[in-house]
Amino acid sequence: MMTGILVIFQILGLISSVHAILQTRTSQGAIAWVVSLNALPIVAVPTYWVLGRSKFNGYVEMHQDISAEIQDEIEQFSKELDPYKVEAPETFPEYEAVKNLARYQFLSGNKVELLVDGQATYNSIADGIAKAESYILFQFYILRSDGIGNRFKDQLIRKAEQGLSVYVLYDELGSSGLKADWLADFSAAGIQILPFNTRQGPRNRFQLNFRNHRKIVVVDGKSAWIGGLNVGDDYLGKDPKLSPWRDTHIHILGPVALAAQTSFLADWYWASHEILNGLSWIPQEAPDSSQNALILASGPADKLETASLFFTNVLNLARKRIWIATPYFIPDEATMVALRLALLKGLEVRILTPELNDNWFVRQAANVYLSELKELGANIYFYDKGFMHQKVMLLDDRLAIVGTVNFDNRSFRLNFEVTGAVADREFAGELERMLLDDLSHSTELIDYNLEEQPLWERFKARGAALMAPVL
């Protein structure tokens, strides 16, 4: 009987290998799956069908449905944005790629506020919710029923009782600890609250690998918040294992807030199969505003690898320096090529990542990439004042990026993410000062070469990096 079972799994391994070759987004990932599916099918086959796919089914068709249903509104919305669209000079051909990937372009008339750590971020969001007049869109990967979670729950309930429309969306895996009675409090107040429901649809039923990692709050279509923080007390530094917690968010007031709203609208339609009505689509210029900003939504349903292409493109724009702060540094090959070229051209490349990490596997794999870049001249820093979770990039003195995207395969290809980019020297200077303060609480990696480390250290790093494409 055991022989028959092994034969069945070997056949399933072969069939799954064909599927992996046809469907896996990267050649490295396809090779890793084919080898494991045929070498150890009894383990790899169920793992592949639960975790292995990199294409999210159904979302694209859903997006086409919603676009067709509100085509007139979309055309009117595009016309309303015309006065704010930032056109690039002829010397900036890369801008066309950015516009095509984002499906929008940089918009003027915004005011962007940098929010450092949890207290500043939560206070800013709470202040925005308090000023809401019509509706609130509230979306997080992780939503906890703890102190800060209850603070927002109570505030959102009060706004709903005042007659505002409130919509709450969360990822069912990231927020798996939520209890039914806690969620029922929202519904009892008239708030519509839903899980993203990643596994809906027959082709996604057993797929656990996709996650909606976005953190988006939109108030009245006028202001938006995006960045690295979820909703939970641990983001205030109350987790003894990962404390203090270092993170970054941004508050955007102005026309570009509507781009964040379109991302929420698409996610809500996927979760509810209903179009949100009553939203404002008239761009509102921020008072005393002068900053150009863009919001990019990316995810596994995109026809192209939006996040990977966007970050590769902007890395290639740098002429003087690239500073990256990320908790998880396992870049794909395209990103590594861009960083290698930057170093070969003599650019200053600084990479800041935490010494303390909540993912052992990622921390080991990162050593492979950090070692190579260090050998090419990059400055590598380990943040040692707690756990650093921010996802931030500074290019030269003109482009600042803050969002939810980590420098790893999961964020580039498997998660639904959102990124904010600000093309403004003043804001870039503010981000630089923030990062310099972070670097003052970091230790620079000196004279490190992975190949000179003990055999066990090299094995751990190389083994972890080998599996990175199938995360």
C-alpha positions as CSV (number, residue, x, y, z in Angstrom):
1,M,0.0,0.0,0.0
2,M,2.8,2.4,0.9
3,T,4.4,1.8,-2.6
4,G,1.1,2.7,-4.2
5,I,0.9,5.9,-2.2
6,L,4.5,6.8,-3.1
7,V,3.7,6.2,-6.8
8,I,0.6,8.5,-6.6
9,F,2.6,11.3,-5.0
10,Q,5.4,10.9,-7.6
11,I,2.8,11.3,-10.4
12,L,1.2,14.3,-8.5
13,G,4.7,15.7,-8.2
14,L,5.2,15.5,-12.0
15,I,1.9,17.1,-12.7
16,S,2.5,19.8,-10.1
17,S,6.0,20.4,-11.7
18,V,4.3,21.2,-15.0
19,H,2.0,23.6,-13.3
20,A,4.9,25.3,-11.5
21,I,6.8,25.7,-14.8
22,L,3.8,27.3,-16.4
23,Q,2.6,29.5,-13.5
24,T,5.5,30.4,-11.2
25,R,6.6,34.0,-11.9
26,T,10.3,33.6,-11.6
27,S,12.7,30.9,-13.1
28,Q,14.4,30.6,-9.7
29,G,11.1,29.8,-8.0
30,A,10.1,27.4,-10.7
31,I,13.4,25.5,-10.4
32,A,13.1,25.3,-6.6
33,W,9.6,23.9,-6.8
34,V,10.4,21.4,-9.6
35,V,13.4,20.0,-7.7
36,S,11.4,19.7,-4.4
37,L,8.3,18.3,-6.1
38,N,10.2,15.5,-7.7
39,A,12.7,14.8,-4.9
40,L,10.3,14.8,-2.0
41,P,6.8,14.8,-3.5
42,I,5.0,13.5,-0.3
43,V,5.9,16.7,1.4
44,A,6.3,19.2,-1.5
45,V,3.0,18.4,-3.3
46,P,0.6,19.6,-0.5
47,T,3.0,22.4,0.3
48,Y,3.0,23.6,-3.2
49,W,-0.8,23.6,-3.6
50,V,-1.2,25.4,-0.3
51,L,1.7,27.9,-0.5
52,G,3.3,27.6,-3.9
53,R,1.2,29.6,-6.4
54,S,2.3,33.2,-7.2
55,K,-0.8,34.2,-9.3
56,F,-3.9,35.4,-7.5
57,N,-7.0,34.3,-9.4
58,G,-10.2,36.3,-9.9
59,Y,-9.1,39.7,-8.7
60,V,-8.3,41.0,-12.3
61,E,-11.7,39.9,-13.6
62,M,-13.3,41.5,-10.6
63,H,-11.4,44.8,-11.3
64,Q,-12.6,44.7,-14.9
65,D,-16.2,44.2,-13.7
66,I,-16.0,47.2,-11.4
67,S,-14.3,49.4,-14.0
68,A,-17.1,48.5,-16.6
69,E,-19.8,49.3,-14.0
70,I,-18.5,52.7,-13.1
71,Q,-16.8,53.6,-16.4
72,D,-18.5,57.0,-16.5
73,E,-17.3,57.9,-13.0
74,I,-13.8,56.8,-13.9
75,E,-13.7,59.0,-17.0
76,Q,-15.0,62.0,-15.0
77,F,-12.5,61.3,-12.2
78,S,-9.6,61.3,-14.6
79,K,-10.7,64.7,-16.0
80,E,-10.9,66.1,-12.5
81,L,-7.3,65.1,-11.9
82,D,-6.0,66.7,-15.1
83,P,-5.1,70.1,-13.4
84,Y,-3.0,68.2,-10.8
85,K,-1.1,65.8,-13.1
86,V,2.7,66.3,-13.1
87,E,4.2,65.9,-16.6
88,A,7.8,64.8,-16.8
89,P,10.5,66.6,-18.8
90,E,11.9,65.0,-21.9
91,T,15.1,64.1,-19.9
92,F,13.1,61.8,-17.6
93,P,12.0,58.9,-19.9
94,E,11.7,56.5,-16.9
95,Y,8.7,58.5,-15.7
96,E,6.5,56.9,-18.4
97,A,7.2,53.5,-16.8
98,V,6.2,54.8,-13.4
99,K,2.9,56.2,-14.8
100,N,2.1,52.9,-16.5
101,L,2.9,50.8,-13.4
102,A,0.9,53.1,-11.0
103,R,-1.9,53.6,-13.4
104,Y,-1.7,57.2,-12.2
105,Q,1.1,59.8,-12.2
106,F,2.5,62.2,-9.7
107,L,-0.1,64.7,-8.6
108,S,0.5,68.2,-7.3
109,G,-1.3,70.0,-4.6
110,N,-0.4,67.7,-1.7
111,K,0.9,68.2,1.8
112,V,2.8,65.2,3.2
113,E,3.5,64.7,6.9
114,L,6.2,62.3,8.1
115,L,5.0,60.3,11.1
116,V,7.7,58.6,13.2
117,D,6.7,55.6,15.3
118,G,3.4,54.4,16.7
119,Q,2.3,57.2,19.0
120,A,2.6,60.0,16.4
121,T,1.0,57.8,13.7
122,Y,-2.0,56.7,15.8
123,N,-2.6,60.3,17.1
124,S,-2.5,61.6,13.6
125,I,-5.0,58.9,12.3
126,A,-7.3,59.5,15.4
127,D,-7.2,63.3,14.7
128,G,-8.2,62.7,11.1
129,I,-11.0,60.4,12.1
130,A,-12.3,63.0,14.6
131,K,-12.5,65.5,11.8
132,A,-14.2,63.2,9.3
133,E,-17.5,64.6,8.0
134,S,-18.8,62.0,5.6
135,Y,-17.0,58.6,5.6
136,I,-14.0,56.7,6.8
137,L,-12.1,53.8,5.1
138,F,-10.0,51.8,7.5
139,Q,-7.8,48.9,6.3
140,F,-5.0,47.1,8.0
141,Y,-3.2,43.8,7.6
142,I,-3.1,43.3,11.4
143,L,-6.0,44.5,13.5
144,R,-5.8,43.6,17.2
145,S,-8.4,43.7,19.9
146,D,-6.0,45.3,22.5
147,G,-5.6,48.8,23.8
148,I,-5.0,50.6,20.6
149,G,-7.4,48.4,18.7
150,N,-10.1,49.2,21.2
151,R,-9.2,52.9,21.0
152,F,-9.9,52.9,17.3
153,K,-13.0,50.7,17.6
154,D,-14.6,53.0,20.1
155,Q,-13.8,56.1,17.9
156,L,-15.1,54.5,14.7
157,I,-18.3,53.5,16.6
158,R,-18.8,57.0,17.8
159,K,-18.4,58.4,14.2
160,A,-20.9,55.8,12.9
161,E,-23.3,56.8,15.6
162,Q,-23.0,60.4,14.3
163,G,-24.2,59.2,10.9
164,L,-20.9,58.7,9.0
165,S,-20.3,55.7,6.8
166,V,-17.5,53.6,8.2
167,Y,-15.9,50.7,6.3
168,V,-13.3,48.4,8.0
169,L,-11.2,45.8,6.1
170,Y,-8.6,43.4,7.5
171,D,-6.6,40.4,6.4
172,E,-8.0,37.3,7.9
173,L,-4.5,35.7,8.3
174,G,-2.8,38.7,9.8
175,S,-5.8,39.4,12.1
176,S,-6.5,35.8,12.9
177,G,-6.8,36.4,16.6
178,L,-9.9,38.5,16.4
179,K,-13.0,37.2,18.3
180,A,-16.5,37.2,16.9
181,D,-17.9,39.2,19.7
182,W,-15.3,42.0,19.2
183,L,-16.1,42.2,15.5
184,A,-19.9,42.1,16.3
185,D,-19.5,45.4,18.2
186,F,-18.7,47.1,14.9
187,S,-21.6,45.6,13.1
188,A,-24.0,46.5,15.9
189,A,-23.0,50.2,15.4
190,G,-23.7,50.0,11.7
191,I,-20.1,49.7,10.6
192,Q,-19.4,47.4,7.7
193,I,-16.4,45.3,8.7
194,L,-15.1,42.4,6.5
195,P,-12.0,40.2,6.1
196,F,-10.3,40.5,2.8
197,N,-11.2,36.8,2.2
198,T,-8.1,35.9,0.2
199,R,-9.2,32.3,-0.3
200,Q,-12.6,32.9,-1.9
201,G,-13.2,31.4,-5.3
202,P,-12.6,27.7,-6.3
203,R,-9.0,28.3,-7.5
204,N,-8.0,30.1,-4.3
205,R,-9.7,27.8,-1.8
206,F,-6.6,26.1,-0.4
207,Q,-4.1,28.9,-1.2
208,L,-2.7,30.4,2.0
209,N,0.3,32.2,0.5
210,F,-1.4,35.5,-0.5
211,R,-1.9,38.2,2.0
212,N,-3.4,41.7,1.9
213,H,-0.5,43.6,3.6
214,R,-1.9,47.1,2.9
215,K,-2.4,49.7,5.6
216,I,-4.7,52.4,4.4
217,V,-6.9,55.0,6.1
218,V,-8.8,57.5,4.0
219,V,-11.1,60.2,5.4
220,D,-13.6,62.0,3.1
221,G,-11.4,61.4,0.1
222,K,-9.3,64.3,1.2
223,S,-6.6,62.7,3.3
224,A,-4.9,59.3,3.6
225,W,-2.5,57.5,5.8
226,I,-0.1,54.7,4.6
227,G,3.0,53.1,6.0
228,G,4.5,50.3,8.0
229,L,2.3,50.3,11.2
230,N,-0.6,48.0,11.8
231,V,-3.1,48.4,14.7
232,G,-1.8,46.8,17.9
233,D,-0.1,47.6,21.2
234,D,3.1,45.9,20.0
235,Y,3.5,48.7,17.5
236,L,3.7,51.0,20.5
237,G,6.7,49.0,21.8
238,K,4.7,46.9,24.3
239,D,6.0,43.6,23.0
240,P,8.9,42.7,25.4
241,K,10.6,40.6,22.7
242,L,10.5,43.3,20.0
243,S,10.8,46.6,21.9
244,P,11.2,49.4,21.3
245,W,9.4,49.3,18.0
246,R,10.7,51.6,15.2
247,D,8.3,52.3,12.3
248,T,7.3,55.1,9.8
249,H,4.0,56.2,8.3
250,I,2.9,59.2,6.2
251,H,-0.2,61.4,6.2
252,I,-1.1,62.8,2.8
253,L,-3.5,65.6,2.4
254,G,-4.5,66.4,-1.1
255,P,-5.6,64.9,-4.5
256,V,-3.3,61.9,-4.2
257,A,-5.5,60.6,-1.3
258,L,-8.0,59.6,-4.0
259,A,-5.4,57.1,-5.4
260,A,-5.4,55.4,-2.0
261,Q,-9.2,55.4,-2.1
262,T,-9.2,53.5,-5.4
263,S,-7.0,50.8,-3.9
264,F,-9.4,50.4,-1.0
265,L,-12.4,50.4,-3.4
266,A,-11.0,47.5,-5.3
267,D,-10.1,45.5,-2.2
268,W,-13.6,46.1,-0.7
269,Y,-15.3,45.0,-3.9
270,W,-13.3,41.7,-3.8
271,A,-14.3,41.2,-0.2
272,S,-17.9,42.2,-0.4
273,H,-18.9,42.0,-4.2
274,E,-20.4,45.4,-3.7
275,I,-19.3,48.8,-5.0
276,L,-18.9,51.5,-2.4
277,N,-21.3,54.3,-3.1
278,G,-21.3,57.8,-1.7
279,L,-17.5,58.4,-1.9
280,S,-16.2,61.7,-3.0
281,W,-14.1,61.7,-6.2
282,I,-13.5,65.5,-6.4
283,P,-9.8,66.2,-5.7
284,Q,-9.2,68.6,-2.9
285,E,-6.0,70.6,-3.0
286,A,-4.3,70.9,0.4
287,P,-3.9,74.4,1.8
288,D,-0.4,75.8,1.5
289,S,0.5,72.7,-0.6
290,S,3.4,72.3,-3.1
291,Q,4.4,68.7,-2.9
292,N,4.1,66.2,-5.7
293,A,3.2,62.7,-4.6
294,L,2.2,59.3,-6.0
295,I,0.5,56.2,-4.6
296,L,1.2,52.8,-6.1
297,A,-0.9,49.8,-5.4
298,S,0.7,46.4,-6.2
299,G,-0.2,42.8,-5.8
300,P,-0.1,39.2,-7.1
301,A,-3.1,39.8,-9.4
302,D,-1.2,42.4,-11.4
303,K,-0.3,41.3,-15.0
304,L,3.3,42.5,-14.4
305,E,5.4,42.3,-11.3
306,T,4.5,45.9,-10.3
307,A,6.4,46.3,-7.1
308,S,9.6,44.7,-8.4
309,L,9.5,46.8,-11.6
310,F,8.7,50.0,-9.7
311,F,11.6,49.6,-7.2
312,T,14.0,48.5,-9.9
313,N,13.1,51.5,-12.0
314,V,13.4,54.1,-9.2
315,L,16.7,52.6,-8.1
316,N,18.0,53.2,-11.6
317,L,17.0,56.8,-11.3
318,A,19.5,57.6,-8.6
319,R,22.5,59.7,-9.5
320,K,24.1,60.3,-6.1
321,R,22.8,58.0,-3.3
322,I,20.4,55.2,-2.4
323,W,19.4,54.8,1.2
324,I,17.2,51.8,2.1
325,A,15.6,51.0,5.5
326,T,13.8,47.6,5.6
327,P,13.2,44.9,8.2
328,Y,13.5,42.1,5.6
329,F,16.2,42.3,3.0
330,I,16.0,39.5,0.5
331,P,16.0,41.3,-2.9
332,D,15.1,39.6,-6.1
333,E,17.7,39.4,-8.9
334,A,16.4,42.6,-10.7
335,T,16.8,44.6,-7.6
336,M,20.3,43.2,-6.9
337,V,21.3,44.1,-10.5
338,A,20.2,47.7,-9.9
339,L,22.1,47.9,-6.6
340,R,25.2,46.4,-8.1
341,L,25.1,48.9,-11.0
342,A,24.6,51.7,-8.5
343,L,27.7,50.7,-6.6
344,L,29.7,50.2,-9.8
345,K,28.8,53.7,-10.8
346,G,30.1,55.0,-7.5
347,L,26.8,55.9,-5.8
348,E,26.5,55.9,-2.1
349,V,24.4,52.9,-1.1
350,R,23.3,52.6,2.6
351,I,21.2,49.7,3.8
352,L,19.7,49.7,7.3
353,T,18.1,46.6,8.7
354,P,17.4,45.4,12.2
355,E,19.9,43.4,14.3
356,L,16.9,42.0,16.2
357,N,14.5,40.3,13.8
358,D,11.2,38.5,14.2
359,N,12.0,36.1,11.3
360,W,15.0,33.9,11.8
361,F,14.9,32.5,8.2
362,V,14.9,36.0,6.7
363,R,17.7,37.2,8.9
364,Q,19.9,34.3,7.8
365,A,19.1,34.7,4.1
366,A,19.8,38.5,4.2
367,N,23.5,37.8,5.0
368,V,24.0,36.4,1.5
369,Y,22.9,39.7,-0.1
370,L,24.4,42.0,2.4
371,S,27.8,40.3,2.2
372,E,27.9,40.7,-1.6
373,L,26.8,44.4,-1.5
374,K,29.3,45.1,1.3
375,E,32.1,43.7,-0.9
376,L,31.0,46.0,-3.7
377,G,31.2,49.0,-1.4
378,A,27.8,49.4,0.2
379,N,27.5,50.6,3.8
380,I,25.5,48.1,5.8
381,Y,24.0,49.1,9.2
382,F,22.2,47.0,11.8
383,Y,19.7,49.0,13.9
384,D,20.2,48.0,17.5
385,K,17.7,50.1,19.4
386,G,14.9,47.5,19.3
387,F,13.1,46.2,16.2
388,M,13.0,48.3,13.1
389,H,9.9,47.6,10.9
390,Q,9.9,50.7,8.6
391,K,9.9,50.4,4.8
392,V,11.6,53.6,3.6
393,M,13.8,54.6,0.7
394,L,15.7,57.9,-0.1
395,L,17.0,58.5,-3.6
396,D,19.4,61.5,-4.0
397,D,17.8,64.5,-2.4
398,R,14.6,64.5,-4.5
399,L,12.6,61.3,-4.0
400,A,11.3,59.8,-0.7
401,I,9.4,56.5,-0.5
402,V,7.4,55.2,2.4
403,G,5.0,52.3,2.3
404,T,4.3,48.7,3.1
405,V,6.7,46.9,0.8
406,N,9.6,45.0,2.2
407,F,12.6,44.1,0.1
408,D,11.7,40.5,-0.3
409,N,9.9,38.1,-2.7
410,R,6.7,38.1,-0.6
411,S,6.2,41.9,-0.9
412,F,7.3,42.0,-4.5
413,R,5.1,39.1,-5.7
414,L,2.8,37.6,-3.1
415,N,1.3,40.4,-1.1
416,F,-1.1,43.2,-1.9
417,E,0.9,46.3,-1.0
418,V,0.8,50.1,-1.2
419,T,3.6,52.5,-1.7
420,G,3.8,56.3,-1.3
421,A,6.4,58.3,-3.2
422,V,7.0,62.0,-2.6
423,A,9.1,64.0,-5.1
424,D,10.0,67.0,-3.0
425,R,13.4,68.2,-1.7
426,E,12.0,69.5,1.6
427,F,10.3,66.3,2.4
428,A,13.4,64.3,1.3
429,G,15.5,66.4,3.6
430,E,13.1,65.6,6.5
431,L,13.4,61.9,5.7
432,E,17.2,62.1,5.5
433,R,17.3,63.6,9.0
434,M,15.0,60.8,10.3
435,L,17.3,58.2,8.8
436,L,20.5,59.8,10.1
437,D,19.0,59.6,13.6
438,D,18.2,55.9,13.0
439,L,21.8,55.4,11.8
440,S,23.1,57.0,15.0
441,H,21.4,54.1,16.8
442,S,22.9,51.5,14.5
443,T,26.2,49.5,14.2
444,E,27.9,49.5,10.8
445,L,29.0,46.2,9.4
446,I,32.8,46.2,9.1
447,D,35.0,43.8,7.3
448,Y,32.3,41.2,6.7
449,N,32.6,38.5,4.1
450,L,30.2,35.5,4.2
451,E,32.8,33.2,2.5
452,E,35.2,33.8,5.5
453,Q,32.6,32.7,8.1
454,P,32.5,29.2,9.7
455,L,30.9,26.4,7.6
456,W,27.7,26.3,9.7
457,E,27.1,30.1,9.3
458,R,27.6,29.9,5.5
459,F,25.3,26.8,5.3
460,K,22.5,28.6,7.2
461,A,22.7,31.7,5.0
462,R,23.0,29.9,1.7
463,G,20.3,27.4,2.6
464,A,17.9,30.1,3.6
465,A,18.6,32.2,0.5
466,L,18.1,29.1,-1.7
467,M,14.5,29.0,-0.5
468,A,13.8,32.7,-0.8
469,P,12.1,32.6,-4.2
470,V,9.4,30.3,-3.0
471,L,8.5,32.2,0.2
